[in-house]
Each structure stands twice: as structure tokens, then as C-alpha cells.
Amino acid sequence: MDKCKLLRELSSAQFAAWELHLYLDTHKCDEKAAEMHRKYSDRAAELSAEYEERFGPLTHNTESGAQWLKNPWPWEYKECDC
């Protein structure tokens, strides 16, 4: 999976997890939604770990935070068609 596709999938999983989180704020007894939230949260964590393993940290507060400063800044990357 290339970098842009991986970022798109990560963004989608994070969005779905967040929307389900908001839904569960008002529908606490919805077990199906709770399971979907766990599924998307787990998927987002997997994709995030894969991205960081292949391309470096996504944020400054990850385990390899010092690496954040060594990587090129976002404006230094060649633009991709994300």
C-alpha cells in the first residue's frame, strides 16, 4: 500500500471511530455501535502503527518523537494525490 492510500484508509478509520464515539455519547446501550467503534478504533491503531513503521511518526508525541524532528517537514515532501 502506498503512502497516500495508507493515509486515506487511516483517516477513514479514524473518522468512523470518532463518529461512532459521538453517537455512543447519546446511545450508550447500543451494543452494535459499540462493537463497530471497537472495530474501527482497532483498525485505526493498526494503520497508524503500519504508517509509522514504514514512513515515520504521524505526530510529535509518539514513541519515536525525537524522529519527528529528523524527518522532512510536510512542505518538504513531494506532493501526492491524496
N, CA, C and O atoms as CSV, one atom per row, in Angstrom:
chain,resi,resn,atom,element,x,y,z
A,1,MET,N,N,0.855,-1.176,0.000
A,1,MET,CA,C,0.000,0.000,0.000
A,1,MET,C,C,0.897,1.235,0.000
A,1,MET,O,O,1.830,1.326,0.798
A,2,ASP,N,N,0.620,2.174,-0.885
A,2,ASP,CA,C,1.449,3.365,-0.927
A,2,ASP,C,C,1.050,4.355,0.178
A,2,ASP,O,O,0.030,4.185,0.845
A,3,LYS,N,N,1.858,5.365,0.348
A,3,LYS,CA,C,1.708,6.314,1.445
A,3,LYS,C,C,0.347,7.024,1.424
A,3,LYS,O,O,-0.325,7.106,2.453
A,4,CYS,N,N,-0.053,7.527,0.273
A,4,CYS,CA,C,-1.319,8.264,0.184
A,4,CYS,C,C,-2.517,7.361,0.471
A,4,CYS,O,O,-3.447,7.762,1.172
A,5,LYS,N,N,-2.494,6.153,-0.067
A,5,LYS,CA,C,-3.610,5.231,0.174
A,5,LYS,C,C,-3.683,4.860,1.648
A,5,LYS,O,O,-4.771,4.765,2.216
A,6,LEU,N,N,-2.530,4.650,2.264
A,6,LEU,CA,C,-2.487,4.316,3.681
A,6,LEU,C,C,-3.037,5.466,4.526
A,6,LEU,O,O,-3.792,5.239,5.471
A,7,LEU,N,N,-2.660,6.693,4.187
A,7,LEU,CA,C,-3.191,7.861,4.917
A,7,LEU,C,C,-4.702,7.995,4.741
A,7,LEU,O,O,-5.411,8.346,5.684
A,8,ARG,N,N,-5.193,7.715,3.531
A,8,ARG,CA,C,-6.639,7.789,3.300
A,8,ARG,C,C,-7.386,6.747,4.120
A,8,ARG,O,O,-8.423,7.046,4.712
A,9,GLU,N,N,-6.867,5.532,4.158
A,9,GLU,CA,C,-7.519,4.477,4.940
A,9,GLU,C,C,-7.472,4.798,6.431
A,9,GLU,O,O,-8.450,4.580,7.147
A,10,LEU,N,N,-6.331,5.318,6.900
A,10,LEU,CA,C,-6.211,5.712,8.298
A,10,LEU,C,C,-7.214,6.810,8.631
A,10,LEU,O,O,-7.901,6.742,9.650
A,11,SER,N,N,-7.294,7.804,7.784
A,11,SER,CA,C,-8.236,8.903,8.003
A,11,SER,C,C,-9.677,8.399,8.050
A,11,SER,O,O,-10.463,8.847,8.884
A,12,SER,N,N,-10.024,7.477,7.167
A,12,SER,CA,C,-11.379,6.914,7.141
A,12,SER,C,C,-11.694,6.151,8.424
A,12,SER,O,O,-12.776,6.303,8.992
A,13,ALA,N,N,-10.751,5.335,8.877
A,13,ALA,CA,C,-10.966,4.563,10.105
A,13,ALA,C,C,-11.083,5.489,11.324
A,13,ALA,O,O,-11.923,5.272,12.197
A,14,GLN,N,N,-10.236,6.518,11.372
A,14,GLN,CA,C,-10.309,7.476,12.482
A,14,GLN,C,C,-11.632,8.236,12.466
A,14,GLN,O,O,-12.231,8.463,13.516
A,15,PHE,N,N,-12.086,8.628,11.278
A,15,PHE,CA,C,-13.355,9.342,11.156
A,15,PHE,C,C,-14.517,8.476,11.634
A,15,PHE,O,O,-15.368,8.934,12.397
A,16,ALA,N,N,-14.548,7.218,11.180
A,16,ALA,CA,C,-15.625,6.313,11.572
A,16,ALA,C,C,-15.611,6.085,13.084
A,16,ALA,O,O,-16.665,6.089,13.722
A,17,ALA,N,N,-14.429,5.887,13.657
A,17,ALA,CA,C,-14.323,5.681,15.109
A,17,ALA,C,C,-14.818,6.913,15.860
A,17,ALA,O,O,-15.526,6.781,16.858
A,18,TRP,N,N,-14.457,8.098,15.398
A,18,TRP,CA,C,-14.873,9.320,16.083
A,18,TRP,C,C,-16.386,9.529,15.978
A,18,TRP,O,O,-17.033,9.884,16.964
A,19,GLU,N,N,-16.943,9.312,14.802
A,19,GLU,CA,C,-18.394,9.475,14.638
A,19,GLU,C,C,-19.157,8.485,15.516
A,19,GLU,O,O,-20.172,8.843,16.113
A,20,LEU,N,N,-18.683,7.263,15.598
A,20,LEU,CA,C,-19.328,6.280,16.470
A,20,LEU,C,C,-19.159,6.667,17.936
A,20,LEU,O,O,-20.065,6.451,18.742
A,21,HIS,N,N,-18.025,7.229,18.281
A,21,HIS,CA,C,-17.811,7.723,19.646
A,21,HIS,C,C,-18.857,8.781,19.993
A,21,HIS,O,O,-19.450,8.745,21.072
A,22,LEU,N,N,-19.079,9.711,19.085
A,22,LEU,CA,C,-20.087,10.753,19.314
A,22,LEU,C,C,-21.489,10.158,19.426
A,22,LEU,O,O,-22.271,10.566,20.285
A,23,TYR,N,N,-21.805,9.205,18.569
A,23,TYR,CA,C,-23.099,8.539,18.613
A,23,TYR,C,C,-23.296,7.837,19.956
A,23,TYR,O,O,-24.375,7.903,20.546
A,24,LEU,N,N,-22.249,7.167,20.432
A,24,LEU,CA,C,-22.353,6.425,21.689
A,24,LEU,C,C,-22.500,7.342,22.903
A,24,LEU,O,O,-22.921,6.892,23.969
A,25,ASP,N,N,-22.159,8.616,22.752
A,25,ASP,CA,C,-22.401,9.566,23.844
A,25,ASP,C,C,-23.883,9.654,24.181
A,25,ASP,O,O,-24.244,9.878,25.336
A,26,THR,N,N,-24.741,9.481,23.185
A,26,THR,CA,C,-26.180,9.590,23.408
A,26,THR,C,C,-26.916,8.256,23.296
A,26,THR,O,O,-28.115,8.186,23.564
A,27,HIS,N,N,-26.212,7.206,22.905
A,27,HIS,CA,C,-26.818,5.883,22.746
A,27,HIS,C,C,-25.940,4.829,23.418
A,27,HIS,O,O,-25.451,3.910,22.762
A,28,LYS,N,N,-25.748,4.966,24.698
A,28,LYS,CA,C,-24.811,4.128,25.451
A,28,LYS,C,C,-25.130,2.634,25.411
A,28,LYS,O,O,-24.228,1.813,25.579
A,29,CYS,N,N,-26.374,2.268,25.197
A,29,CYS,CA,C,-26.771,0.854,25.239
A,29,CYS,C,C,-26.724,0.171,23.873
A,29,CYS,O,O,-27.098,-0.996,23.761
A,30,ASP,N,N,-26.281,0.860,22.856
A,30,ASP,CA,C,-26.246,0.293,21.506
A,30,ASP,C,C,-24.992,-0.571,21.365
A,30,ASP,O,O,-23.913,-0.068,21.050
A,31,GLU,N,N,-25.146,-1.862,21.599
A,31,GLU,CA,C,-24.006,-2.790,21.569
A,31,GLU,C,C,-23.407,-2.935,20.164
A,31,GLU,O,O,-22.195,-3.084,20.010
A,32,LYS,N,N,-24.256,-2.888,19.160
A,32,LYS,CA,C,-23.763,-2.998,17.787
A,32,LYS,C,C,-22.843,-1.817,17.463
A,32,LYS,O,O,-21.778,-1.999,16.873
A,33,ALA,N,N,-23.252,-0.625,17.845
A,33,ALA,CA,C,-22.422,0.562,17.606
A,33,ALA,C,C,-21.138,0.504,18.425
A,33,ALA,O,O,-20.083,0.926,17.952
A,34,ALA,N,N,-21.217,-0.017,19.654
A,34,ALA,CA,C,-20.027,-0.146,20.495
A,34,ALA,C,C,-19.026,-1.111,19.860
A,34,ALA,O,O,-17.820,-0.864,19.879
A,35,GLU,N,N,-19.529,-2.205,19.300
A,35,GLU,CA,C,-18.638,-3.164,18.630
A,35,GLU,C,C,-18.019,-2.543,17.386
A,35,GLU,O,O,-16.831,-2.729,17.124
A,36,MET,N,N,-18.818,-1.803,16.617
A,36,MET,CA,C,-18.282,-1.120,15.441
A,36,MET,C,C,-17.214,-0.109,15.847
A,36,MET,O,O,-16.202,0.026,15.158
A,37,HIS,N,N,-17.424,0.602,16.956
A,37,HIS,CA,C,-16.437,1.566,17.447
A,37,HIS,C,C,-15.125,0.862,17.781
A,37,HIS,O,O,-14.050,1.345,17.426
A,38,ARG,N,N,-15.214,-0.272,18.460
A,38,ARG,CA,C,-14.002,-1.036,18.779
A,38,ARG,C,C,-13.288,-1.483,17.495
A,38,ARG,O,O,-12.064,-1.411,17.393
A,39,LYS,N,N,-14.072,-1.939,16.533
A,39,LYS,CA,C,-13.504,-2.410,15.267
A,39,LYS,C,C,-12.746,-1.292,14.551
A,39,LYS,O,O,-11.609,-1.487,14.122
A,40,TYR,N,N,-13.376,-0.121,14.420
A,40,TYR,CA,C,-12.735,0.987,13.722
A,40,TYR,C,C,-11.570,1.571,14.519
A,40,TYR,O,O,-10.576,1.999,13.932
A,41,SER,N,N,-11.679,1.592,15.831
A,41,SER,CA,C,-10.572,2.073,16.661
A,41,SER,C,C,-9.365,1.148,16.530
A,41,SER,O,O,-8.231,1.612,16.411
A,42,ASP,N,N,-9.611,-0.156,16.553
A,42,ASP,CA,C,-8.527,-1.126,16.379
A,42,ASP,C,C,-7.897,-0.996,15.001
A,42,ASP,O,O,-6.674,-1.037,14.861
A,43,ARG,N,N,-8.735,-0.838,13.988
A,43,ARG,CA,C,-8.216,-0.693,12.617
A,43,ARG,C,C,-7.374,0.574,12.490
A,43,ARG,O,O,-6.318,0.557,11.858
A,44,ALA,N,N,-7.836,1.670,13.089
A,44,ALA,CA,C,-7.070,2.914,13.042
A,44,ALA,C,C,-5.723,2.746,13.742
A,44,ALA,O,O,-4.711,3.258,13.265
A,45,ALA,N,N,-5.704,2.041,14.855
A,45,ALA,CA,C,-4.449,1.805,15.572
A,45,ALA,C,C,-3.500,0.957,14.721
A,45,ALA,O,O,-2.300,1.230,14.678
A,46,GLU,N,N,-4.022,-0.062,14.047
A,46,GLU,CA,C,-3.201,-0.904,13.174
A,46,GLU,C,C,-2.605,-0.089,12.023
A,46,GLU,O,O,-1.413,-0.182,11.730
A,47,LEU,N,N,-3.458,0.710,11.380
A,47,LEU,CA,C,-2.992,1.512,10.249
A,47,LEU,C,C,-1.979,2.565,10.690
A,47,LEU,O,O,-1.005,2.835,9.987
A,48,SER,N,N,-2.216,3.151,11.853
A,48,SER,CA,C,-1.281,4.140,12.383
A,48,SER,C,C,0.084,3.501,12.650
A,48,SER,O,O,1.120,4.075,12.313
A,49,ALA,N,N,0.079,2.326,13.247
A,49,ALA,CA,C,1.333,1.616,13.521
A,49,ALA,C,C,2.047,1.255,12.215
A,49,ALA,O,O,3.266,1.391,12.110
A,50,GLU,N,N,1.284,0.799,11.230
A,50,GLU,CA,C,1.885,0.463,9.935
A,50,GLU,C,C,2.505,1.696,9.288
A,50,GLU,O,O,3.626,1.645,8.782
A,51,TYR,N,N,1.761,2.812,9.307
A,51,TYR,CA,C,2.273,4.042,8.707
A,51,TYR,C,C,3.572,4.470,9.393
A,51,TYR,O,O,4.558,4.787,8.727
A,52,GLU,N,N,3.564,4.476,10.728
A,52,GLU,CA,C,4.746,4.938,11.456
A,52,GLU,C,C,5.937,4.007,11.247
A,52,GLU,O,O,7.081,4.460,11.233
A,53,GLU,N,N,5.681,2.728,11.085
A,53,GLU,CA,C,6.764,1.785,10.825
A,53,GLU,C,C,7.390,2.034,9.450
A,53,GLU,O,O,8.606,1.949,9.284
A,54,ARG,N,N,6.544,2.340,8.479
A,54,ARG,CA,C,7.031,2.498,7.104
A,54,ARG,C,C,7.508,3.904,6.776
A,54,ARG,O,O,8.464,4.069,6.018
A,55,PHE,N,N,6.844,4.943,7.347
A,55,PHE,CA,C,7.109,6.312,6.905
A,55,PHE,C,C,7.519,7.269,8.015
A,55,PHE,O,O,7.806,8.434,7.739
A,56,GLY,N,N,7.555,6.813,9.254
A,56,GLY,CA,C,7.923,7.693,10.360
A,56,GLY,C,C,6.708,8.148,11.142
A,56,GLY,O,O,5.576,7.847,10.766
A,57,PRO,N,N,6.936,8.876,12.234
A,57,PRO,CA,C,5.850,9.256,13.137
A,57,PRO,C,C,4.819,10.185,12.497
A,57,PRO,O,O,5.151,11.039,11.675
A,58,LEU,N,N,3.571,9.996,12.892
A,58,LEU,CA,C,2.483,10.861,12.435
A,58,LEU,C,C,2.389,12.126,13.271
A,58,LEU,O,O,2.017,13.186,12.767
A,59,THR,N,N,2.724,12.016,14.541
A,59,THR,CA,C,2.670,13.165,15.444
A,59,THR,C,C,3.950,13.223,16.258
A,59,THR,O,O,4.751,12.288,16.262
A,60,HIS,N,N,4.123,14.332,16.940
A,60,HIS,CA,C,5.335,14.512,17.736
A,60,HIS,C,C,5.321,13.725,19.040
A,60,HIS,O,O,6.373,13.561,19.658
A,61,ASN,N,N,4.179,13.239,19.474
A,61,ASN,CA,C,4.099,12.580,20.782
A,61,ASN,C,C,4.001,11.057,20.698
A,61,ASN,O,O,3.348,10.427,21.529
A,62,THR,N,N,4.642,10.479,19.708
A,62,THR,CA,C,4.707,9.026,19.622
A,62,THR,C,C,5.996,8.550,20.279
A,62,THR,O,O,6.818,9.357,20.713
A,63,GLU,N,N,6.164,7.240,20.346
A,63,GLU,CA,C,7.369,6.682,20.966
A,63,GLU,C,C,8.641,7.222,20.335
A,63,GLU,O,O,9.626,7.475,21.028
A,64,SER,N,N,8.621,7.394,19.040
A,64,SER,CA,C,9.801,7.881,18.330
A,64,SER,C,C,9.703,9.379,18.088
A,64,SER,O,O,10.021,9.852,16.997
A,65,GLY,N,N,9.269,10.125,19.089
A,65,GLY,CA,C,9.060,11.560,18.956
A,65,GLY,C,C,10.283,12.320,18.500
A,65,GLY,O,O,10.156,13.294,17.758
A,66,ALA,N,N,11.469,11.903,18.922
A,66,ALA,CA,C,12.689,12.587,18.501
A,66,ALA,C,C,12.885,12.459,16.996
A,66,ALA,O,O,13.469,13.337,16.361
A,67,GLN,N,N,12.393,11.356,16.429
A,67,GLN,CA,C,12.494,11.143,14.988
A,67,GLN,C,C,11.685,12.196,14.230
A,67,GLN,O,O,12.013,12.536,13.094
A,68,TRP,N,N,10.644,12.701,14.853
A,68,TRP,CA,C,9.779,13.716,14.246
A,68,TRP,C,C,10.599,14.896,13.743
A,68,TRP,O,O,10.338,15.423,12.662
A,69,LEU,N,N,11.587,15.308,14.526
A,69,LEU,CA,C,12.399,16.461,14.157
A,69,LEU,C,C,13.378,16.145,13.030
A,69,LEU,O,O,13.825,17.053,12.328
A,70,LYS,N,N,13.713,14.883,12.852
A,70,LYS,CA,C,14.684,14.492,11.827
A,70,LYS,C,C,14.033,14.285,10.462
A,70,LYS,O,O,14.699,14.389,9.432
A,71,ASN,N,N,12.741,13.993,10.451
A,71,ASN,CA,C,12.048,13.756,9.183
A,71,ASN,C,C,11.826,15.069,8.448
A,71,ASN,O,O,11.838,16.135,9.063
A,72,PRO,N,N,11.624,14.999,7.145
A,72,PRO,CA,C,11.284,16.228,6.408
A,72,PRO,C,C,9.957,16.806,6.909
A,72,PRO,O,O,9.060,16.064,7.312
A,73,TRP,N,N,9.846,18.097,6.881
A,73,TRP,CA,C,8.600,18.756,7.267
A,73,TRP,C,C,7.578,18.555,6.152
A,73,TRP,O,O,7.958,18.276,5.015
A,74,PRO,N,N,6.287,18.691,6.458
A,74,PRO,CA,C,5.257,18.410,5.437
A,74,PRO,C,C,5.467,19.160,4.129
A,74,PRO,O,O,5.187,18.605,3.066
A,75,TRP,N,N,5.943,20.385,4.165
A,75,TRP,CA,C,6.127,21.152,2.941
A,75,TRP,C,C,7.383,20.730,2.169
A,75,TRP,O,O,7.609,21.195,1.052
A,76,GLU,N,N,8.193,19.859,2.756
A,76,GLU,CA,C,9.391,19.375,2.084
A,76,GLU,C,C,9.138,18.100,1.272
A,76,GLU,O,O,9.996,17.678,0.495
A,77,TYR,N,N,7.972,17.492,1.449
A,77,TYR,CA,C,7.638,16.276,0.717
A,77,TYR,C,C,7.147,16.649,-0.678
A,77,TYR,O,O,6.596,17.725,-0.908
A,78,LYS,N,N,7.371,15.716,-1.595
A,78,LYS,CA,C,6.783,15.858,-2.915
A,78,LYS,C,C,5.281,15.677,-2.743
A,78,LYS,O,O,4.837,14.761,-2.051
A,79,GLU,N,N,4.522,16.525,-3.356
A,79,GLU,CA,C,3.061,16.466,-3.214
A,79,GLU,C,C,2.524,15.165,-3.777
A,79,GLU,O,O,2.964,14.695,-4.826
A,80,CYS,N,N,1.566,14.591,-3.062
A,80,CYS,CA,C,0.921,13.376,-3.556
A,80,CYS,C,C,-0.545,13.675,-3.841
A,80,CYS,O,O,-1.075,14.696,-3.402
A,81,ASP,N,N,-1.186,12.794,-4.564
A,81,ASP,CA,C,-2.584,12.982,-4.948
A,81,ASP,C,C,-3.502,12.335,-3.913
A,81,ASP,O,O,-4.225,11.387,-4.222
A,82,CYS,N,N,-3.469,12.844,-2.700
A,82,CYS,CA,C,-4.283,12.248,-1.623
A,82,CYS,C,C,-5.718,12.674,-1.720
A,82,CYS,O,O,-6.540,12.268,-0.898
